[in-house]
Amino acid sequence: TRRNEPTVKGTITFDENSTIAISPVNFNGLPKYDGCCFYIGTPQKKDYFLCAETPGAARAWVSTLHAAQLVLKAHKEAVNSLSGNGSAKLGTVATVVAAANSTAQECSKEIEAAMQISLRNALGTMTNRITDGPMDDLSIMK
């Protein structure tokens, strides 16, 4: 809910068949979240509606989750291949896993960059603000 609250609010369990997509609907309702919302539909028939800080961050989250789905699928194929139930060759599985892991790392960089932009924007708006009372840590650091 807030960056300064380190407690986990819960977990979302999804698999390679889950639906993960940018939402055309702003679930939050605030104009600043237009283009920032995304959806996760899980195999447990649970729906999750989440909003990122920016549209770029939302796209990066969806890309990262898609990459995670590729990793899950590749790992499942590898297990099936090792147990004799799969049709994938081990070399192919290793290639798919490596590519999916690489995609996930790149998407994580996109998320970090989007978060830095959000932080810069937040800091930029704070410089124009006059503080009447005690300043928070972010204002002091600025």
PyMOL CGO cylinders between C-alpha atoms (Angstrom):
from pymol import cmd
from pymol.cgo import CYLINDER

trace = [
    CYLINDER, 0.00, 0.00, 0.00, 2.83, 2.38, 0.90, 0.3, 1, 1, 1, 1, 1, 1,
    CYLINDER, 2.83, 2.38, 0.90, 6.55, 2.17, 0.24, 0.3, 1, 1, 1, 1, 1, 1,
    CYLINDER, 6.55, 2.17, 0.24, 7.36, 2.77, 3.90, 0.3, 1, 1, 1, 1, 1, 1,
    CYLINDER, 7.36, 2.77, 3.90, 5.23, -0.21, 4.98, 0.3, 1, 1, 1, 1, 1, 1,
    CYLINDER, 5.23, -0.21, 4.98, 7.46, -3.27, 4.59, 0.3, 1, 1, 1, 1, 1, 1,
    CYLINDER, 7.46, -3.27, 4.59, 4.80, -5.78, 5.63, 0.3, 1, 1, 1, 1, 1, 1,
    CYLINDER, 4.80, -5.78, 5.63, 3.56, -8.18, 2.99, 0.3, 1, 1, 1, 1, 1, 1,
    CYLINDER, 3.56, -8.18, 2.99, -0.14, -7.74, 2.24, 0.3, 1, 1, 1, 1, 1, 1,
    CYLINDER, -0.14, -7.74, 2.24, -0.49, -11.21, 0.73, 0.3, 1, 1, 1, 1, 1, 1,
    CYLINDER, -0.49, -11.21, 0.73, 0.62, -13.39, -2.15, 0.3, 1, 1, 1, 1, 1, 1,
    CYLINDER, 0.62, -13.39, -2.15, -0.70, -14.05, -5.61, 0.3, 1, 1, 1, 1, 1, 1,
    CYLINDER, -0.70, -14.05, -5.61, -0.24, -17.58, -6.91, 0.3, 1, 1, 1, 1, 1, 1,
    CYLINDER, -0.24, -17.58, -6.91, -0.27, -17.81, -10.68, 0.3, 1, 1, 1, 1, 1, 1,
    CYLINDER, -0.27, -17.81, -10.68, 0.95, -20.25, -13.29, 0.3, 1, 1, 1, 1, 1, 1,
    CYLINDER, 0.95, -20.25, -13.29, 1.86, -20.32, -16.97, 0.3, 1, 1, 1, 1, 1, 1,
    CYLINDER, 1.86, -20.32, -16.97, -1.84, -20.36, -17.92, 0.3, 1, 1, 1, 1, 1, 1,
    CYLINDER, -1.84, -20.36, -17.92, -2.88, -17.36, -15.82, 0.3, 1, 1, 1, 1, 1, 1,
    CYLINDER, -2.88, -17.36, -15.82, -4.20, -14.27, -17.55, 0.3, 1, 1, 1, 1, 1, 1,
    CYLINDER, -4.20, -14.27, -17.55, -2.00, -11.22, -17.05, 0.3, 1, 1, 1, 1, 1, 1,
    CYLINDER, -2.00, -11.22, -17.05, -2.79, -8.05, -18.99, 0.3, 1, 1, 1, 1, 1, 1,
    CYLINDER, -2.79, -8.05, -18.99, -2.84, -4.27, -18.96, 0.3, 1, 1, 1, 1, 1, 1,
    CYLINDER, -2.84, -4.27, -18.96, -6.36, -3.14, -18.14, 0.3, 1, 1, 1, 1, 1, 1,
    CYLINDER, -6.36, -3.14, -18.14, -8.23, -0.60, -20.26, 0.3, 1, 1, 1, 1, 1, 1,
    CYLINDER, -8.23, -0.60, -20.26, -10.17, 0.23, -17.08, 0.3, 1, 1, 1, 1, 1, 1,
    CYLINDER, -10.17, 0.23, -17.08, -8.76, 2.38, -14.28, 0.3, 1, 1, 1, 1, 1, 1,
    CYLINDER, -8.76, 2.38, -14.28, -9.78, 0.30, -11.25, 0.3, 1, 1, 1, 1, 1, 1,
    CYLINDER, -9.78, 0.30, -11.25, -8.47, 2.89, -8.81, 0.3, 1, 1, 1, 1, 1, 1,
    CYLINDER, -8.47, 2.89, -8.81, -10.69, 5.65, -10.19, 0.3, 1, 1, 1, 1, 1, 1,
    CYLINDER, -10.69, 5.65, -10.19, -8.17, 8.47, -9.73, 0.3, 1, 1, 1, 1, 1, 1,
    CYLINDER, -8.17, 8.47, -9.73, -7.12, 10.13, -13.02, 0.3, 1, 1, 1, 1, 1, 1,
    CYLINDER, -7.12, 10.13, -13.02, -3.44, 9.80, -12.12, 0.3, 1, 1, 1, 1, 1, 1,
    CYLINDER, -3.44, 9.80, -12.12, -3.82, 6.00, -12.48, 0.3, 1, 1, 1, 1, 1, 1,
    CYLINDER, -3.82, 6.00, -12.48, -5.09, 6.09, -16.09, 0.3, 1, 1, 1, 1, 1, 1,
    CYLINDER, -5.09, 6.09, -16.09, -3.11, 3.47, -18.00, 0.3, 1, 1, 1, 1, 1, 1,
    CYLINDER, -3.11, 3.47, -18.00, -1.49, 2.22, -14.80, 0.3, 1, 1, 1, 1, 1, 1,
    CYLINDER, -1.49, 2.22, -14.80, -3.79, -0.70, -13.95, 0.3, 1, 1, 1, 1, 1, 1,
    CYLINDER, -3.79, -0.70, -13.95, -3.30, -4.36, -14.76, 0.3, 1, 1, 1, 1, 1, 1,
    CYLINDER, -3.30, -4.36, -14.76, -5.15, -7.61, -14.15, 0.3, 1, 1, 1, 1, 1, 1,
    CYLINDER, -5.15, -7.61, -14.15, -4.10, -11.08, -12.99, 0.3, 1, 1, 1, 1, 1, 1,
    CYLINDER, -4.10, -11.08, -12.99, -6.53, -13.99, -13.31, 0.3, 1, 1, 1, 1, 1, 1,
    CYLINDER, -6.53, -13.99, -13.31, -5.30, -17.09, -11.47, 0.3, 1, 1, 1, 1, 1, 1,
    CYLINDER, -5.30, -17.09, -11.47, -6.00, -20.81, -11.84, 0.3, 1, 1, 1, 1, 1, 1,
    CYLINDER, -6.00, -20.81, -11.84, -7.74, -20.66, -8.45, 0.3, 1, 1, 1, 1, 1, 1,
    CYLINDER, -7.74, -20.66, -8.45, -10.36, -18.46, -10.17, 0.3, 1, 1, 1, 1, 1, 1,
    CYLINDER, -10.36, -18.46, -10.17, -9.25, -15.43, -8.18, 0.3, 1, 1, 1, 1, 1, 1,
    CYLINDER, -9.25, -15.43, -8.18, -8.98, -12.06, -9.91, 0.3, 1, 1, 1, 1, 1, 1,
    CYLINDER, -8.98, -12.06, -9.91, -6.51, -9.39, -8.88, 0.3, 1, 1, 1, 1, 1, 1,
    CYLINDER, -6.51, -9.39, -8.88, -6.69, -5.77, -10.00, 0.3, 1, 1, 1, 1, 1, 1,
    CYLINDER, -6.69, -5.77, -10.00, -3.49, -3.82, -9.38, 0.3, 1, 1, 1, 1, 1, 1,
    CYLINDER, -3.49, -3.82, -9.38, -2.28, -0.31, -10.17, 0.3, 1, 1, 1, 1, 1, 1,
    CYLINDER, -2.28, -0.31, -10.17, 1.34, 0.67, -10.75, 0.3, 1, 1, 1, 1, 1, 1,
    CYLINDER, 1.34, 0.67, -10.75, 2.65, 4.20, -10.28, 0.3, 1, 1, 1, 1, 1, 1,
    CYLINDER, 2.65, 4.20, -10.28, 3.04, 4.91, -14.00, 0.3, 1, 1, 1, 1, 1, 1,
    CYLINDER, 3.04, 4.91, -14.00, 1.82, 3.35, -17.27, 0.3, 1, 1, 1, 1, 1, 1,
    CYLINDER, 1.82, 3.35, -17.27, 5.44, 2.34, -17.99, 0.3, 1, 1, 1, 1, 1, 1,
    CYLINDER, 5.44, 2.34, -17.99, 5.69, 0.59, -14.64, 0.3, 1, 1, 1, 1, 1, 1,
    CYLINDER, 5.69, 0.59, -14.64, 2.41, -1.25, -15.31, 0.3, 1, 1, 1, 1, 1, 1,
    CYLINDER, 2.41, -1.25, -15.31, 3.74, -2.44, -18.69, 0.3, 1, 1, 1, 1, 1, 1,
    CYLINDER, 3.74, -2.44, -18.69, 6.99, -3.51, -17.04, 0.3, 1, 1, 1, 1, 1, 1,
    CYLINDER, 6.99, -3.51, -17.04, 5.10, -5.46, -14.36, 0.3, 1, 1, 1, 1, 1, 1,
    CYLINDER, 5.10, -5.46, -14.36, 3.05, -7.26, -17.02, 0.3, 1, 1, 1, 1, 1, 1,
    CYLINDER, 3.05, -7.26, -17.02, 6.19, -8.01, -19.05, 0.3, 1, 1, 1, 1, 1, 1,
    CYLINDER, 6.19, -8.01, -19.05, 7.98, -9.33, -15.97, 0.3, 1, 1, 1, 1, 1, 1,
    CYLINDER, 7.98, -9.33, -15.97, 5.04, -11.53, -15.00, 0.3, 1, 1, 1, 1, 1, 1,
    CYLINDER, 5.04, -11.53, -15.00, 4.84, -12.85, -18.59, 0.3, 1, 1, 1, 1, 1, 1,
    CYLINDER, 4.84, -12.85, -18.59, 8.56, -13.64, -18.39, 0.3, 1, 1, 1, 1, 1, 1,
    CYLINDER, 8.56, -13.64, -18.39, 7.94, -15.45, -15.11, 0.3, 1, 1, 1, 1, 1, 1,
    CYLINDER, 7.94, -15.45, -15.11, 5.24, -17.47, -16.87, 0.3, 1, 1, 1, 1, 1, 1,
    CYLINDER, 5.24, -17.47, -16.87, 7.77, -18.46, -19.55, 0.3, 1, 1, 1, 1, 1, 1,
    CYLINDER, 7.77, -18.46, -19.55, 10.18, -19.57, -16.83, 0.3, 1, 1, 1, 1, 1, 1,
    CYLINDER, 10.18, -19.57, -16.83, 7.43, -21.59, -15.13, 0.3, 1, 1, 1, 1, 1, 1,
    CYLINDER, 7.43, -21.59, -15.13, 6.52, -23.25, -18.43, 0.3, 1, 1, 1, 1, 1, 1,
    CYLINDER, 6.52, -23.25, -18.43, 10.15, -24.01, -19.25, 0.3, 1, 1, 1, 1, 1, 1,
    CYLINDER, 10.15, -24.01, -19.25, 10.79, -25.48, -15.82, 0.3, 1, 1, 1, 1, 1, 1,
    CYLINDER, 10.79, -25.48, -15.82, 7.67, -27.62, -16.11, 0.3, 1, 1, 1, 1, 1, 1,
    CYLINDER, 7.67, -27.62, -16.11, 8.84, -28.86, -19.52, 0.3, 1, 1, 1, 1, 1, 1,
    CYLINDER, 8.84, -28.86, -19.52, 12.27, -29.62, -18.05, 0.3, 1, 1, 1, 1, 1, 1,
    CYLINDER, 12.27, -29.62, -18.05, 10.77, -31.67, -15.22, 0.3, 1, 1, 1, 1, 1, 1,
    CYLINDER, 10.77, -31.67, -15.22, 8.52, -33.52, -17.66, 0.3, 1, 1, 1, 1, 1, 1,
    CYLINDER, 8.52, -33.52, -17.66, 11.48, -34.12, -19.97, 0.3, 1, 1, 1, 1, 1, 1,
    CYLINDER, 11.48, -34.12, -19.97, 13.59, -35.54, -17.14, 0.3, 1, 1, 1, 1, 1, 1,
    CYLINDER, 13.59, -35.54, -17.14, 10.76, -37.80, -16.01, 0.3, 1, 1, 1, 1, 1, 1,
    CYLINDER, 10.76, -37.80, -16.01, 10.14, -39.01, -19.56, 0.3, 1, 1, 1, 1, 1, 1,
    CYLINDER, 10.14, -39.01, -19.56, 6.69, -37.38, -19.86, 0.3, 1, 1, 1, 1, 1, 1,
    CYLINDER, 6.69, -37.38, -19.86, 7.68, -34.48, -22.09, 0.3, 1, 1, 1, 1, 1, 1,
    CYLINDER, 7.68, -34.48, -22.09, 8.54, -34.05, -25.73, 0.3, 1, 1, 1, 1, 1, 1,
    CYLINDER, 8.54, -34.05, -25.73, 11.05, -31.23, -25.20, 0.3, 1, 1, 1, 1, 1, 1,
    CYLINDER, 11.05, -31.23, -25.20, 14.74, -31.92, -25.54, 0.3, 1, 1, 1, 1, 1, 1,
    CYLINDER, 14.74, -31.92, -25.54, 16.87, -30.84, -22.59, 0.3, 1, 1, 1, 1, 1, 1,
    CYLINDER, 16.87, -30.84, -22.59, 18.95, -28.44, -24.72, 0.3, 1, 1, 1, 1, 1, 1,
    CYLINDER, 18.95, -28.44, -24.72, 15.79, -26.71, -25.95, 0.3, 1, 1, 1, 1, 1, 1,
    CYLINDER, 15.79, -26.71, -25.95, 14.42, -26.43, -22.41, 0.3, 1, 1, 1, 1, 1, 1,
    CYLINDER, 14.42, -26.43, -22.41, 17.70, -24.94, -21.16, 0.3, 1, 1, 1, 1, 1, 1,
    CYLINDER, 17.70, -24.94, -21.16, 17.60, -22.37, -23.98, 0.3, 1, 1, 1, 1, 1, 1,
    CYLINDER, 17.60, -22.37, -23.98, 14.01, -21.41, -23.21, 0.3, 1, 1, 1, 1, 1, 1,
    CYLINDER, 14.01, -21.41, -23.21, 14.77, -21.10, -19.49, 0.3, 1, 1, 1, 1, 1, 1,
    CYLINDER, 14.77, -21.10, -19.49, 17.83, -18.93, -20.16, 0.3, 1, 1, 1, 1, 1, 1,
    CYLINDER, 17.83, -18.93, -20.16, 15.86, -16.67, -22.54, 0.3, 1, 1, 1, 1, 1, 1,
    CYLINDER, 15.86, -16.67, -22.54, 12.97, -16.33, -20.08, 0.3, 1, 1, 1, 1, 1, 1,
    CYLINDER, 12.97, -16.33, -20.08, 15.35, -15.53, -17.23, 0.3, 1, 1, 1, 1, 1, 1,
    CYLINDER, 15.35, -15.53, -17.23, 17.05, -12.88, -19.38, 0.3, 1, 1, 1, 1, 1, 1,
    CYLINDER, 17.05, -12.88, -19.38, 13.68, -11.33, -20.28, 0.3, 1, 1, 1, 1, 1, 1,
    CYLINDER, 13.68, -11.33, -20.28, 12.70, -11.25, -16.61, 0.3, 1, 1, 1, 1, 1, 1,
    CYLINDER, 12.70, -11.25, -16.61, 15.94, -9.46, -15.70, 0.3, 1, 1, 1, 1, 1, 1,
    CYLINDER, 15.94, -9.46, -15.70, 15.43, -6.87, -18.45, 0.3, 1, 1, 1, 1, 1, 1,
    CYLINDER, 15.43, -6.87, -18.45, 11.84, -6.24, -17.35, 0.3, 1, 1, 1, 1, 1, 1,
    CYLINDER, 11.84, -6.24, -17.35, 13.01, -5.79, -13.76, 0.3, 1, 1, 1, 1, 1, 1,
    CYLINDER, 13.01, -5.79, -13.76, 15.32, -3.04, -15.01, 0.3, 1, 1, 1, 1, 1, 1,
    CYLINDER, 15.32, -3.04, -15.01, 12.33, -1.37, -16.71, 0.3, 1, 1, 1, 1, 1, 1,
    CYLINDER, 12.33, -1.37, -16.71, 10.38, -1.49, -13.45, 0.3, 1, 1, 1, 1, 1, 1,
    CYLINDER, 10.38, -1.49, -13.45, 13.31, 0.03, -11.54, 0.3, 1, 1, 1, 1, 1, 1,
    CYLINDER, 13.31, 0.03, -11.54, 13.67, 2.80, -14.14, 0.3, 1, 1, 1, 1, 1, 1,
    CYLINDER, 13.67, 2.80, -14.14, 9.93, 3.57, -14.00, 0.3, 1, 1, 1, 1, 1, 1,
    CYLINDER, 9.93, 3.57, -14.00, 10.08, 3.72, -10.20, 0.3, 1, 1, 1, 1, 1, 1,
    CYLINDER, 10.08, 3.72, -10.20, 13.03, 6.13, -10.36, 0.3, 1, 1, 1, 1, 1, 1,
    CYLINDER, 13.03, 6.13, -10.36, 11.06, 8.38, -12.71, 0.3, 1, 1, 1, 1, 1, 1,
    CYLINDER, 11.06, 8.38, -12.71, 8.13, 8.31, -10.28, 0.3, 1, 1, 1, 1, 1, 1,
    CYLINDER, 8.13, 8.31, -10.28, 10.43, 9.21, -7.41, 0.3, 1, 1, 1, 1, 1, 1,
    CYLINDER, 10.43, 9.21, -7.41, 11.96, 12.08, -9.42, 0.3, 1, 1, 1, 1, 1, 1,
    CYLINDER, 11.96, 12.08, -9.42, 8.48, 13.34, -10.27, 0.3, 1, 1, 1, 1, 1, 1,
    CYLINDER, 8.48, 13.34, -10.27, 7.49, 13.16, -6.60, 0.3, 1, 1, 1, 1, 1, 1,
    CYLINDER, 7.49, 13.16, -6.60, 10.61, 15.04, -5.57, 0.3, 1, 1, 1, 1, 1, 1,
    CYLINDER, 10.61, 15.04, -5.57, 9.99, 17.63, -8.29, 0.3, 1, 1, 1, 1, 1, 1,
    CYLINDER, 9.99, 17.63, -8.29, 6.52, 18.37, -6.98, 0.3, 1, 1, 1, 1, 1, 1,
    CYLINDER, 6.52, 18.37, -6.98, 7.84, 18.67, -3.45, 0.3, 1, 1, 1, 1, 1, 1,
    CYLINDER, 7.84, 18.67, -3.45, 10.24, 21.48, -4.35, 0.3, 1, 1, 1, 1, 1, 1,
    CYLINDER, 10.24, 21.48, -4.35, 7.29, 23.72, -5.23, 0.3, 1, 1, 1, 1, 1, 1,
    CYLINDER, 7.29, 23.72, -5.23, 5.53, 23.06, -1.96, 0.3, 1, 1, 1, 1, 1, 1,
    CYLINDER, 5.53, 23.06, -1.96, 5.77, 25.26, 1.10, 0.3, 1, 1, 1, 1, 1, 1,
    CYLINDER, 5.77, 25.26, 1.10, 5.90, 23.32, 4.33, 0.3, 1, 1, 1, 1, 1, 1,
    CYLINDER, 5.90, 23.32, 4.33, 4.07, 24.77, 7.31, 0.3, 1, 1, 1, 1, 1, 1,
    CYLINDER, 4.07, 24.77, 7.31, 4.81, 22.05, 9.82, 0.3, 1, 1, 1, 1, 1, 1,
    CYLINDER, 4.81, 22.05, 9.82, 7.43, 19.43, 10.51, 0.3, 1, 1, 1, 1, 1, 1,
    CYLINDER, 7.43, 19.43, 10.51, 9.11, 18.03, 7.42, 0.3, 1, 1, 1, 1, 1, 1,
    CYLINDER, 9.11, 18.03, 7.42, 9.14, 14.32, 6.63, 0.3, 1, 1, 1, 1, 1, 1,
    CYLINDER, 9.14, 14.32, 6.63, 12.32, 12.37, 5.83, 0.3, 1, 1, 1, 1, 1, 1,
    CYLINDER, 12.32, 12.37, 5.83, 11.90, 12.79, 2.05, 0.3, 1, 1, 1, 1, 1, 1,
    CYLINDER, 11.90, 12.79, 2.05, 11.63, 16.58, 2.36, 0.3, 1, 1, 1, 1, 1, 1,
    CYLINDER, 11.63, 16.58, 2.36, 14.67, 16.71, 4.59, 0.3, 1, 1, 1, 1, 1, 1,
    CYLINDER, 14.67, 16.71, 4.59, 16.69, 14.60, 2.14, 0.3, 1, 1, 1, 1, 1, 1,
    CYLINDER, 16.69, 14.60, 2.14, 15.62, 16.88, -0.74, 0.3, 1, 1, 1, 1, 1, 1,
]
cmd.load_cgo(trace, "trace")
